[in-house]
Each structure stands twice: as structure tokens, then as C-alpha cells.
Amino acid sequence: MLESLLVIFAAILIILFYLLFGRDKNKKCAWCNNRKIKFIEGQEGSLSWRHQNKDGSQDKRFKNNYLVSEYSSKFFCSKCQAYTKFEHIHSQLRSSEARVYKRTLHTDGVFGDRKGSDWIDTNYYPRP
């Protein structure tokens, strides 16, 4: 009985932790600040090695050296009918799940006034 309660408590704690800290807080509509936005399209940028030589080849001195890429995506907000573009950090994920460093309104919303904003992470510098 006690063991099953501990398992349930642990599962609830994991779900709560994910809801509070698991999502990217900056992935929201740039028109109305709605977080329930739908992925429309994405484009992978150029590939590079996490650690690379001056000529762009893989630096074999590093054991955990993997390919990273930038990624840009476009999302649609069903609440206000706006489109928002996101630029994602250079990551091994190469998908819309990577952390966002830039949010830009692509198409204005139809409903309501603009409550959201464009945003850029000033602490992140994209790789050349």
C-alpha cells in the first residue's frame, strides 16, 4: 500500500516538474502570448561540428563531438490567427523542440490587439 502511494506521488511530482520547467517559456504567440500554438513548418540550417577545425572538419580530439545545426520554424496560433517565426539555438536536436533564442511576428493576428512582442535572447550568440 505504502509503495503504491510512493509511486503515485513520484509520478505526480514528475508531471508537475515537467509542467513547470519542461517547456520553453519563450515559445508563444508574438501577437496574443498564447502558448497553445501549432507547428506549421520548419527548416534546418547548415550543419557544423560542435568542435571543429578551422577548415570546418571534425576535431577528433573531442570524444563527444556531434553535428549541430540551427533551425527555424513557423507556428500558427488558432486563438488570434497569427503566424510566429522562431529561431532555435544550435543544437543536436535540429527540430522545433530545440530552445528558442529569437521570436518574430510573421503575420498579424486577426482578433484583438497585440499583447505579445518580438523577443531575442541577448545572452545567446549564434555560431557563424
KOLKOL-341840 format. One record per residue: y, x, z of N, C-alpha, C, O, CB in turn; residue in one letter; residue number from 1. Coordinates in nm, 4 decimals. Last residue first. Glycine has a CB too. Layout:
((Y; X; Z); (Y; X; Z); (Y; X; Z); (Y; X; Z); (Y; X; Z); a; NUM)
...
END
This chain:
((3.1462; 2.8819; -3.6257); (3.1996; 2.8962; -3.7627); (3.0917; 2.8828; -3.8681); (3.1205; 2.8924; -3.9874); (3.2687; 3.0305; -3.7786); p; 128)
((3.0794; 2.6263; -3.3831); (3.0465; 2.7568; -3.4420); (3.1030; 2.7636; -3.5829); (3.1077; 2.6622; -3.6526); (2.8924; 2.7808; -3.4437); r; 127)
((3.3324; 2.4573; -3.1932); (3.2239; 2.4584; -3.2912); (3.2024; 2.5979; -3.3483); (3.2960; 2.6770; -3.3601); (3.2532; 2.3598; -3.4040); p; 126)
((3.3932; 2.4647; -2.8618); (3.4407; 2.5270; -2.9852); (3.3251; 2.5328; -3.0838); (3.2288; 2.6059; -3.0609); (3.4984; 2.6697; -2.9584); y; 125)
((3.4856; 2.2625; -2.5953); (3.3800; 2.2966; -2.6913); (3.4430; 2.3528; -2.8179); (3.5355; 2.2939; -2.8738); (3.2923; 2.1725; -2.7244); y; 124)
((3.6921; 2.1758; -2.4423); (3.6134; 2.2887; -2.3902); (3.5031; 2.3335; -2.4850); (3.4344; 2.4319; -2.4579); (3.5525; 2.2518; -2.2574); n; 123)
((3.8009; 1.9508; -2.5514); (3.8780; 2.0740; -2.5654); (3.8026; 2.1967; -2.5136); (3.8447; 2.3098; -2.5382); (4.0100; 2.0605; -2.4920); t; 122)
((3.6613; 1.7070; -2.7301); (3.6311; 1.7897; -2.6130); (3.6998; 1.9239; -2.6316); (3.6609; 2.0023; -2.7182); (3.4763; 1.8076; -2.5930); d; 121)
((3.8553; 1.4357; -2.8396); (3.7937; 1.5644; -2.8721); (3.7767; 1.6434; -2.7431); (3.8657; 1.6464; -2.6581); (3.8796; 1.6444; -2.9760); i; 120)
((3.9010; 1.1022; -2.9572); (3.8795; 1.1956; -2.8469); (3.8188; 1.3235; -2.9010); (3.7406; 1.3210; -2.9961); (3.7885; 1.1337; -2.7379); w; 119)
((4.0751; 0.7959; -3.0095); (4.0087; 0.9136; -3.0634); (4.0000; 1.0143; -2.9497); (4.0813; 1.0123; -2.8573); (4.0852; 0.9726; -3.1886); d; 118)
((4.0192; 0.5024; -2.8041); (4.1006; 0.6122; -2.8565); (4.0121; 0.7159; -2.9250); (3.8914; 0.7226; -2.9017); (4.1825; 0.6781; -2.7434); s; 117)
((4.0455; 0.1464; -2.7316); (3.9810; 0.2767; -2.7328); (4.0730; 0.3826; -2.7904); (4.1892; 0.3563; -2.8215); (3.8515; 0.2711; -2.8120); g; 116)
((4.1870; -0.0764; -2.7814); (4.1819; -0.0323; -2.6423); (4.1204; 0.1066; -2.6311); (4.1413; 0.1762; -2.5317); (4.1026; -0.1319; -2.5576); k; 115)
((4.3618; -0.2515; -3.0205); (4.2889; -0.1281; -2.9945); (4.3026; -0.0891; -2.8480); (4.4131; -0.0711; -2.7967); (4.3395; -0.0147; -3.0854); r; 114)
((4.3158; -0.6091; -2.9997); (4.3972; -0.4891; -3.0124); (4.3135; -0.3667; -2.9781); (4.2083; -0.3770; -2.9150); (4.5216; -0.4973; -2.9216); d; 113)
((4.0874; -0.8323; -3.1774); (4.1583; -0.7751; -3.0639); (4.2422; -0.6537; -3.0989); (4.2397; -0.6031; -3.2111); (4.0612; -0.7384; -2.9582); g; 112)
((3.8744; -0.7712; -3.4523); (3.9056; -0.8553; -3.3376); (3.9789; -0.7770; -3.2293); (3.9369; -0.6670; -3.1933); (3.7783; -0.9161; -3.2809); f; 111)
((3.8376; -0.5727; -3.6383); (3.8942; -0.6991; -3.6834); (3.9445; -0.7806; -3.5648); (4.0451; -0.8507; -3.5752); (3.7903; -0.7792; -3.7630); v; 110)
((3.9081; -0.2180; -3.6208); (3.8365; -0.3379; -3.5830); (3.9104; -0.4630; -3.6279); (4.0309; -0.4597; -3.6526); (3.8149; -0.3409; -3.4335); g; 109)
((3.9358; 0.0325; -3.8798); (3.9904; -0.0502; -3.7721); (3.9033; -0.1721; -3.7464); (3.8350; -0.2226; -3.8354); (4.1326; -0.0940; -3.8057); d; 108)
((3.7157; 0.2989; -3.9323); (3.7686; 0.1738; -3.9845); (3.8150; 0.0877; -3.8685); (3.7428; 0.0711; -3.7701); (3.6628; 0.0995; -4.0698); t; 107)
((3.6994; 0.5339; -3.7733); (3.6855; 0.5409; -3.9190); (3.7470; 0.4180; -3.9849); (3.8216; 0.4303; -4.0821); (3.5374; 0.5538; -3.9586); h; 106)
((3.8124; 0.7133; -3.5015); (3.8045; 0.5791; -3.5581); (3.8019; 0.5907; -3.7100); (3.8917; 0.6505; -3.7692); (3.9239; 0.4904; -3.5107); l; 105)
((3.6202; 0.9734; -3.3640); (3.7300; 0.9356; -3.4515); (3.7076; 0.7941; -3.5031); (3.5968; 0.7592; -3.5437); (3.7438; 1.0351; -3.5688); t; 104)
((3.5262; 1.2167; -3.1317); (3.5162; 1.0752; -3.1677); (3.6400; 1.0385; -3.2482); (3.7521; 1.0682; -3.2069); (3.5022; 0.9840; -3.0405); r; 103)
((3.3411; 1.5071; -3.0543); (3.4587; 1.4503; -3.1210); (3.4307; 1.3058; -3.1616); (3.3258; 1.2755; -3.2184); (3.4979; 1.5350; -3.2452); k; 102)
((3.1111; 1.5821; -2.9301); (3.2310; 1.6570; -2.8937); (3.3566; 1.6012; -2.9604); (3.4675; 1.6431; -2.9270); (3.2140; 1.8028; -2.9307); y; 101)
((2.8120; 1.4432; -2.7970); (2.9297; 1.4261; -2.8824); (3.0415; 1.5183; -2.8349); (3.0648; 1.5317; -2.7147); (2.9772; 1.2782; -2.8822); v; 100)
((2.4772; 1.5653; -2.7953); (2.6011; 1.5345; -2.7245); (2.7201; 1.5345; -2.8203); (2.7273; 1.6157; -2.9126); (2.6242; 1.6354; -2.6111); r; 99)
((2.2265; 1.4108; -3.0034); (2.2963; 1.5280; -2.9509); (2.4296; 1.4864; -2.8894); (2.4873; 1.3844; -2.9273); (2.3186; 1.6330; -3.0624); a; 98)
((2.1382; 1.1860; -3.1289); (2.1126; 1.1960; -2.9852); (2.1807; 1.3179; -2.9228); (2.1910; 1.3263; -2.8004); (1.9628; 1.2021; -2.9593); e; 97)
((2.1628; 1.2016; -3.3970); (2.2710; 1.1329; -3.3263); (2.2509; 1.1345; -3.1755); (2.3380; 1.0888; -3.1015); (2.2822; 0.9898; -3.3747); s; 96)
((2.0417; 1.5397; -3.4536); (2.0374; 1.3951; -3.4686); (2.1542; 1.3335; -3.3916); (2.2336; 1.4041; -3.3295); (1.9015; 1.3380; -3.4188); s; 95)
((1.9599; 1.8022; -3.3826); (2.0024; 1.7687; -3.5188); (1.9889; 1.6190; -3.5452); (1.9320; 1.5773; -3.6460); (1.9202; 1.8479; -3.6216); r; 94)
((1.8504; 1.9438; -3.1569); (1.8131; 1.8052; -3.1860); (1.8426; 1.7668; -3.3302); (1.7585; 1.7043; -3.3949); (1.8858; 1.7109; -3.0923); l; 93)
((1.9647; 2.1835; -3.1171); (1.8319; 2.1871; -3.1755); (1.7884; 2.0461; -3.2153); (1.6990; 2.0304; -3.2985); (1.7313; 2.2494; -3.0772); q; 92)
((2.3136; 2.1818; -3.2021); (2.2005; 2.1549; -3.1155); (2.0707; 2.1686; -3.1921); (2.0678; 2.1656; -3.3151); (2.2116; 2.0162; -3.0543); s; 91)
((2.6495; 2.1684; -3.1851); (2.5405; 2.2425; -3.2487); (2.4221; 2.2346; -3.1541); (2.4310; 2.2765; -3.0387); (2.5805; 2.3929; -3.2798); h; 90)
((2.7549; 1.8303; -3.1073); (2.7513; 1.9745; -3.0835); (2.6382; 2.0385; -3.1634); (2.5435; 1.9713; -3.2040); (2.7345; 2.0045; -2.9332); i; 89)
((2.8774; 1.5903; -3.3470); (2.7882; 1.6300; -3.2390); (2.7846; 1.7819; -3.2276); (2.8080; 1.8533; -3.3251); (2.6465; 1.5740; -3.2620); h; 88)
((3.1234; 1.3582; -3.4157); (3.0774; 1.4938; -3.4455); (2.9984; 1.5393; -3.3238); (3.0459; 1.5285; -3.2108); (3.1981; 1.5925; -3.4779); e; 87)
((3.1389; 1.0219; -3.5246); (3.1168; 1.1179; -3.4178); (3.0756; 1.2522; -3.4766); (3.0020; 1.2584; -3.5751); (3.0099; 1.0666; -3.3196); f; 86)
((3.3297; 0.7374; -3.6174); (3.2595; 0.8595; -3.6568); (3.2516; 0.9530; -3.5368); (3.3452; 0.9621; -3.4574); (3.3308; 0.9293; -3.7767); k; 85)
((3.3045; 0.3874; -3.6135); (3.3479; 0.5073; -3.5426); (3.2641; 0.6248; -3.5894); (3.1419; 0.6141; -3.6003); (3.3366; 0.4891; -3.3887); t; 84)
((3.4181; 0.0761; -3.7288); (3.3295; 0.1899; -3.7513); (3.3895; 0.3120; -3.6835); (3.5094; 0.3376; -3.6939); (3.3077; 0.2156; -3.9037); y; 83)
((3.4345; -0.2602; -3.5951); (3.4938; -0.1300; -3.6267); (3.3836; -0.0267; -3.6518); (3.2715; -0.0401; -3.6028); (3.5871; -0.0830; -3.5118); a; 82)
((3.3773; -0.5162; -3.4998); (3.3550; -0.4869; -3.6416); (3.4176; -0.3541; -3.6856); (3.4503; -0.3383; -3.8032); (3.4105; -0.5994; -3.7264); q; 81)
((3.3711; -0.5768; -3.2320); (3.5029; -0.5768; -3.2976); (3.4959; -0.5451; -3.4472); (3.5988; -0.5470; -3.5148); (3.5936; -0.4763; -3.2296); c; 80)
((3.0926; -0.5980; -3.1752); (3.1908; -0.6753; -3.0989); (3.3237; -0.6868; -3.1736); (3.3828; -0.7947; -3.1782); (3.2136; -0.6111; -2.9617); k; 79)
((2.9437; -0.4207; -3.3179); (2.9317; -0.5622; -3.3552); (3.0339; -0.6488; -3.2818); (3.0589; -0.7621; -3.3229); (2.7903; -0.6128; -3.3257); s; 78)
((3.0322; -0.1180; -3.4453); (3.0461; -0.1998; -3.3249); (3.0426; -0.3466; -3.3667); (3.1286; -0.3918; -3.4422); (3.1789; -0.1662; -3.2475); c; 77)
((2.8510; 0.1473; -3.5881); (2.9170; 0.0189; -3.6083); (2.9178; -0.0588; -3.4773); (2.8169; -0.0648; -3.4070); (2.8469; -0.0625; -3.7199); f; 76)
((2.8825; 0.5010; -3.6521); (2.8292; 0.3889; -3.5772); (2.9140; 0.2646; -3.6027); (3.0326; 0.2742; -3.6345); (2.8239; 0.4216; -3.4269); f; 75)
((2.7889; 0.8007; -3.8036); (2.8788; 0.6857; -3.8088); (2.8095; 0.5688; -3.7406); (2.6928; 0.5404; -3.7672); (2.9179; 0.6500; -3.9562); k; 74)
((2.7827; 1.1576; -3.7419); (2.7220; 1.0255; -3.7522); (2.8296; 0.9181; -3.7561); (2.9444; 0.9405; -3.7179); (2.6258; 1.0007; -3.6350); s; 73)
((2.6927; 1.4956; -3.7933); (2.7976; 1.3940; -3.7871); (2.7325; 1.2587; -3.8122); (2.6400; 1.2463; -3.8925); (2.9121; 1.4224; -3.8913); s; 72)
((2.5939; 1.8005; -3.6558); (2.5517; 1.6698; -3.7027); (2.6701; 1.5762; -3.6923); (2.7410; 1.5775; -3.5917); (2.4300; 1.6164; -3.6218); y; 71)
((2.4935; 2.1438; -3.6851); (2.5899; 2.0421; -3.6465); (2.5424; 1.9102; -3.7067); (2.4600; 1.9092; -3.7981); (2.7357; 2.0787; -3.6943); e; 70)
((2.1995; 2.3078; -3.5651); (2.2790; 2.2507; -3.6721); (2.3831; 2.1585; -3.6131); (2.3643; 2.1021; -3.5053); (2.1908; 2.1759; -3.7729); s; 69)
((1.9705; 2.5781; -3.5091); (2.0617; 2.4744; -3.4616); (2.1437; 2.4258; -3.5807); (2.1553; 2.4938; -3.6826); (2.1546; 2.5277; -3.3465); v; 68)
((1.6523; 2.7274; -3.4645); (1.7558; 2.6805; -3.5562); (1.8388; 2.5709; -3.4908); (1.7848; 2.4818; -3.4252); (1.6934; 2.6293; -3.6870); l; 67)
((1.5996; 2.9585; -3.1894); (1.5639; 2.8456; -3.2740); (1.6812; 2.8079; -3.3633); (1.7945; 2.8505; -3.3408); (1.5203; 2.7255; -3.1887); y; 66)
((1.4630; 3.1838; -2.9827); (1.5662; 3.1747; -3.0853); (1.5259; 3.0665; -3.1849); (1.4275; 3.0825; -3.2571); (1.5874; 3.3120; -3.1569); n; 65)
((1.3425; 3.3085; -2.7434); (1.3651; 3.1655; -2.7627); (1.4817; 3.1454; -2.8594); (1.5871; 3.0953; -2.8203); (1.3931; 3.0947; -2.6270); n; 64)
((1.3538; 3.5913; -2.7697); (1.2266; 3.5206; -2.7760); (1.2472; 3.3729; -2.8096); (1.1770; 3.3183; -2.8948); (1.1516; 3.5346; -2.6436); k; 63)
((1.5554; 3.8086; -2.9511); (1.5520; 3.6961; -2.8589); (1.4237; 3.6170; -2.8788); (1.3891; 3.5801; -2.9910); (1.6751; 3.6056; -2.8782); f; 62)
((1.5419; 3.9902; -3.1516); (1.5405; 4.0435; -3.0156); (1.5275; 3.9326; -2.9110); (1.4929; 3.9592; -2.7959); (1.6671; 4.1244; -2.9900); r; 61)
((1.5722; 3.8864; -3.4023); (1.4379; 3.8826; -3.3457); (1.4292; 3.9455; -3.2066); (1.3204; 3.9534; -3.1494); (1.3426; 3.9524; -3.4381); k; 60)
((1.7969; 3.6838; -3.5351); (1.7945; 3.8017; -3.4490); (1.6639; 3.7984; -3.3706); (1.6476; 3.7152; -3.2814); (1.9192; 3.8061; -3.3526); d; 59)
((1.7834; 3.5695; -3.8675); (1.7381; 3.5525; -3.7300); (1.7393; 3.6850; -3.6547); (1.6891; 3.7859; -3.7041); (1.5981; 3.4922; -3.7275); q; 58)
((2.0851; 3.6191; -4.0645); (1.9399; 3.6135; -4.0457); (1.9069; 3.6043; -3.8967); (1.9923; 3.6283; -3.8113); (1.8715; 3.7377; -4.1088); s; 57)
((2.3539; 3.6552; -4.0971); (2.3053; 3.5189; -4.0822); (2.1559; 3.5076; -4.0627); (2.1043; 3.3971; -4.0460); (2.3441; 3.4402; -4.1998); g; 56)
((2.4564; 3.9084; -4.0886); (2.4275; 3.8538; -4.2211); (2.3700; 3.7124; -4.2161); (2.3400; 3.6551; -4.3208); (2.3315; 3.9444; -4.2936); d; 55)
((2.4694; 3.9586; -3.8172); (2.5945; 3.9407; -3.8920); (2.5717; 3.8809; -4.0306); (2.6581; 3.8110; -4.0835); (2.6662; 4.0738; -3.9055); k; 54)
((2.2043; 3.7574; -3.6687); (2.2659; 3.8831; -3.7084); (2.3924; 3.8546; -3.7881); (2.4198; 3.7396; -3.8227); (2.1674; 3.9693; -3.7909); n; 53)
((2.2017; 3.5043; -3.4111); (2.1821; 3.5523; -3.5468); (2.2514; 3.6858; -3.5684); (2.3444; 3.7221; -3.4964); (2.2329; 3.4500; -3.6469); q; 52)
((2.0794; 3.2642; -3.2080); (2.1233; 3.4044; -3.2044); (2.0961; 3.4600; -3.3438); (1.9817; 3.4625; -3.3892); (2.0479; 3.4891; -3.0906); h; 51)
((2.0307; 3.0208; -3.3370); (2.1041; 3.0234; -3.2092); (2.1603; 3.1634; -3.1849); (2.2760; 3.1783; -3.1456); (2.0114; 2.9807; -3.0906); r; 50)
((2.0891; 3.0142; -3.6884); (2.0068; 3.0526; -3.5750); (2.0924; 3.0535; -3.4492); (2.2117; 3.0834; -3.4542); (1.9413; 3.1906; -3.5981); w; 49)
((2.1848; 2.7189; -3.8721); (2.2039; 2.8586; -3.8337); (2.1125; 2.8872; -3.7146); (2.0646; 2.7951; -3.6484); (2.3548; 2.8886; -3.7986); s; 48)
((2.2478; 2.4815; -4.1302); (2.1603; 2.5370; -4.0275); (2.2000; 2.6807; -3.9977); (2.2431; 2.7545; -4.0862); (2.0127; 2.5297; -4.0715); l; 47)
((2.5119; 2.2452; -4.1851); (2.4410; 2.3687; -4.2186); (2.3609; 2.4194; -4.0989); (2.4003; 2.4027; -3.9834); (2.5401; 2.4765; -4.2656); s; 46)
((2.4505; 1.9049; -4.0804); (2.5309; 2.0116; -4.1379); (2.4463; 2.1341; -4.1683); (2.3237; 2.1262; -4.1760); (2.6445; 2.0486; -4.0442); g; 45)
((2.3280; 1.5827; -4.1494); (2.3059; 1.7119; -4.0866); (2.3893; 1.8170; -4.1576); (2.3979; 1.8182; -4.2804); (2.1562; 1.7499; -4.0890); e; 44)
((2.4569; 1.2682; -4.0996); (2.4416; 1.3778; -4.1941); (2.4303; 1.5080; -4.1168); (2.5126; 1.5388; -4.0305); (2.5600; 1.3829; -4.2940); q; 43)
((2.3922; 0.9152; -4.0717); (2.4196; 1.0467; -4.0168); (2.3938; 1.1536; -4.1203); (2.3192; 1.1332; -4.2160); (2.3356; 1.0718; -3.8930); g; 42)
((2.4671; 0.5660; -4.0175); (2.4232; 0.6789; -4.0994); (2.4597; 0.8091; -4.0304); (2.5461; 0.8130; -3.9428); (2.4861; 0.6728; -4.2406); e; 41)
((2.4580; 0.3747; -3.7986); (2.4593; 0.3359; -3.9391); (2.4056; 0.4485; -4.0271); (2.3101; 0.4290; -4.1023); (2.6012; 0.2975; -3.9826); i; 40)
((2.3799; 0.2627; -3.4759); (2.3772; 0.3762; -3.5681); (2.3692; 0.3251; -3.7113); (2.2842; 0.2419; -3.7429); (2.2577; 0.4704; -3.5370); f; 39)
((2.5880; 0.0455; -3.2941); (2.4663; 0.0623; -3.3731); (2.4813; 0.1775; -3.4714); (2.5821; 0.1886; -3.5412); (2.4324; -0.0672; -3.4480); k; 38)
((2.6888; 0.0176; -2.9508); (2.7192; 0.0400; -3.0915); (2.5900; 0.0752; -3.1648); (2.4954; 0.1275; -3.1058); (2.8256; 0.1527; -3.1086); i; 37)
((2.7842; -0.0550; -2.6684); (2.6714; -0.1078; -2.7452); (2.7061; -0.1010; -2.8940); (2.7471; -0.2000; -2.9546); (2.6374; -0.2549; -2.7022); k; 36)
((3.0189; 0.0187; -2.5515); (2.9123; 0.1192; -2.5564); (2.7916; 0.0725; -2.6379); (2.7056; 0.1536; -2.6724); (2.8680; 0.1543; -2.4155); r; 35)
((3.3532; -0.0349; -2.6493); (3.2216; -0.0940; -2.6292); (3.1152; 0.0145; -2.6431); (3.1204; 0.0942; -2.7368); (3.1965; -0.2093; -2.7301); n; 34)
((3.6180; 0.0325; -2.7000); (3.5477; 0.1005; -2.5901); (3.4105; 0.0411; -2.5595); (3.3568; 0.0657; -2.4515); (3.6322; 0.0960; -2.4655); n; 33)
((3.7389; -0.0601; -2.9339); (3.7340; -0.1505; -2.8179); (3.6634; -0.0919; -2.6959); (3.6501; -0.1619; -2.5955); (3.6655; -0.2777; -2.8569); c; 32)
((3.7619; 0.1699; -3.1079); (3.8556; 0.0580; -3.1157); (3.8579; -0.0222; -2.9856); (3.9652; -0.0499; -2.9319); (3.8191; -0.0333; -3.2327); w; 31)
((3.5650; 0.3519; -3.0803); (3.7014; 0.4041; -3.0701); (3.8052; 0.2932; -3.0806); (3.9244; 0.3189; -3.0642); (3.7261; 0.5082; -3.1783); a; 30)
((3.2772; 0.2892; -2.8883); (3.3622; 0.2457; -2.9981); (3.5053; 0.2958; -2.9768); (3.5599; 0.2831; -2.8673); (3.3597; 0.0917; -3.0109); c; 29)
((3.1153; 0.5870; -2.7619); (3.1582; 0.4483; -2.7517); (3.2533; 0.4172; -2.8660); (3.3038; 0.5077; -2.9324); (3.2253; 0.4205; -2.6151); k; 28)
((3.0147; 0.8443; -2.6230); (2.9658; 0.7747; -2.7411); (2.9939; 0.6255; -2.7233); (2.9093; 0.5491; -2.6767); (2.8128; 0.8017; -2.7639); k; 27)
((3.0821; 0.9582; -2.3860); (3.1838; 0.9603; -2.4913); (3.1379; 0.8927; -2.6201); (3.2143; 0.8848; -2.7163); (3.2234; 1.1025; -2.5209); n; 26)
((2.8629; 0.9622; -2.2220); (2.9729; 0.8729; -2.1854); (3.0795; 0.8639; -2.2950); (3.1592; 0.7701; -2.2953); (3.0367; 0.9200; -2.0556); k; 25)
((2.5403; 0.9582; -2.3109); (2.6633; 1.0312; -2.3398); (2.7801; 0.9345; -2.3187); (2.7929; 0.8358; -2.3910); (2.6626; 1.0901; -2.4867); d; 24)
((2.3094; 0.8783; -2.0467); (2.3794; 0.8521; -2.1718); (2.5024; 0.9398; -2.1869); (2.5598; 0.9883; -2.0894); (2.4190; 0.7063; -2.1800); r; 23)
((2.2161; 0.9525; -1.7906); (2.1399; 0.9842; -1.9102); (2.2141; 0.9671; -2.0408); (2.1834; 1.0365; -2.1377); (2.0205; 0.9018; -1.9136); g; 22)
((2.3376; 0.8717; -1.5521); (2.3680; 1.0052; -1.6044); (2.3047; 1.0368; -1.7392); (2.3370; 1.1400; -1.7979); (2.3242; 1.1072; -1.5065); f; 21)
((2.2720; 0.6000; -1.4984); (2.3979; 0.6586; -1.4521); (2.4348; 0.7865; -1.5251); (2.5518; 0.8077; -1.5570); (2.3900; 0.6864; -1.3050); l; 20)
((2.0248; 0.5550; -1.6162); (2.1358; 0.4655; -1.6469); (2.2700; 0.5244; -1.6066); (2.3707; 0.5013; -1.6735); (2.1160; 0.3327; -1.5780); l; 19)
((1.8718; 0.7598; -1.4963); (1.8950; 0.7592; -1.6406); (2.0148; 0.6718; -1.6765); (2.0975; 0.7111; -1.7588); (1.7700; 0.7102; -1.7145); y; 18)
((1.8747; 0.6758; -1.2277); (1.9314; 0.8055; -1.2629); (1.9627; 0.8117; -1.4127); (2.0676; 0.8628; -1.4520); (1.8347; 0.9189; -1.2235); f; 17)
((1.7341; 0.4331; -1.2538); (1.8726; 0.4337; -1.2074); (1.9427; 0.5641; -1.2440); (2.0580; 0.5625; -1.2869); (1.8780; 0.4121; -1.0562); l; 16)
((1.4820; 0.5322; -1.3288); (1.5565; 0.4422; -1.4173); (1.7036; 0.4398; -1.3810); (1.7892; 0.4441; -1.4694); (1.4989; 0.3007; -1.4110); i; 15)
((1.4184; 0.6806; -1.0985); (1.4274; 0.7473; -1.2292); (1.5082; 0.6613; -1.3266); (1.5936; 0.7129; -1.3987); (1.2855; 0.7752; -1.2867); i; 14)
((1.4116; 0.4774; -0.9046); (1.5059; 0.5884; -0.8905); (1.5254; 0.6618; -1.0228); (1.6373; 0.7010; -1.0557); (1.4572; 0.6861; -0.7832); l; 13)
((1.1981; 0.3236; -0.9940); (1.3321; 0.2644; -0.9879); (1.4378; 0.3733; -0.9801); (1.5429; 0.3620; -1.0431); (1.3445; 0.1695; -0.8671); i; 12)
((0.9926; 0.5113; -0.9564); (1.0213; 0.4601; -1.0906); (1.1614; 0.3992; -1.0956); (1.2351; 0.4214; -1.1917); (0.9158; 0.3553; -1.1324); a; 11)
((0.9999; 0.5442; -0.6787); (1.0268; 0.6590; -0.7657); (1.0625; 0.6129; -0.9067); (1.1523; 0.6688; -0.9696); (0.9051; 0.7532; -0.7701); a; 10)
((0.9270; 0.2850; -0.5965); (1.0573; 0.3400; -0.5584); (1.0953; 0.4575; -0.6479); (1.2109; 0.4692; -0.6885); (1.0560; 0.3840; -0.4114); f; 9)
((0.6658; 0.2763; -0.6987); (0.7668; 0.1806; -0.7460); (0.9068; 0.2327; -0.7161); (0.9954; 0.2253; -0.8013); (0.7462; 0.0419; -0.6803); i; 8)
((0.5504; 0.4810; -0.5438); (0.5505; 0.4903; -0.6899); (0.6561; 0.3979; -0.7485); (0.7290; 0.4378; -0.8394); (0.4116; 0.4555; -0.7469); v; 7)
((0.5818; 0.3766; -0.2860); (0.6474; 0.5025; -0.3213); (0.6549; 0.5207; -0.4727); (0.7550; 0.5705; -0.5243); (0.5733; 0.6206; -0.2580); l; 6)
((0.4178; 0.1522; -0.3052); (0.5610; 0.1347; -0.2806); (0.6394; 0.2608; -0.3165); (0.7497; 0.2530; -0.3707); (0.5856; 0.0978; -0.1339); l; 5)
((0.1704; 0.2774; -0.3348); (0.2218; 0.1954; -0.4445); (0.3713; 0.1685; -0.4274); (0.4441; 0.1627; -0.5265); (0.1447; 0.0627; -0.4527); s; 4)
((0.1474; 0.4018; -0.0821); (0.1526; 0.4825; -0.2031); (0.2090; 0.4032; -0.3210); (0.2875; 0.4569; -0.3992); (0.0137; 0.5352; -0.2370); e; 3)
((0.1294; 0.1849; 0.0895); (0.2448; 0.2741; 0.1003); (0.2606; 0.3596; -0.0259); (0.3721; 0.3863; -0.0706); (0.2308; 0.3644; 0.2240); l; 2)
((-0.1194; 0.0831; 0.0000); (0.0000; 0.0000; 0.0000); (0.1256; 0.0874; 0.0000); (0.2167; 0.0662; -0.0799); (-0.0001; -0.0944; 0.1216); m; 1)
END
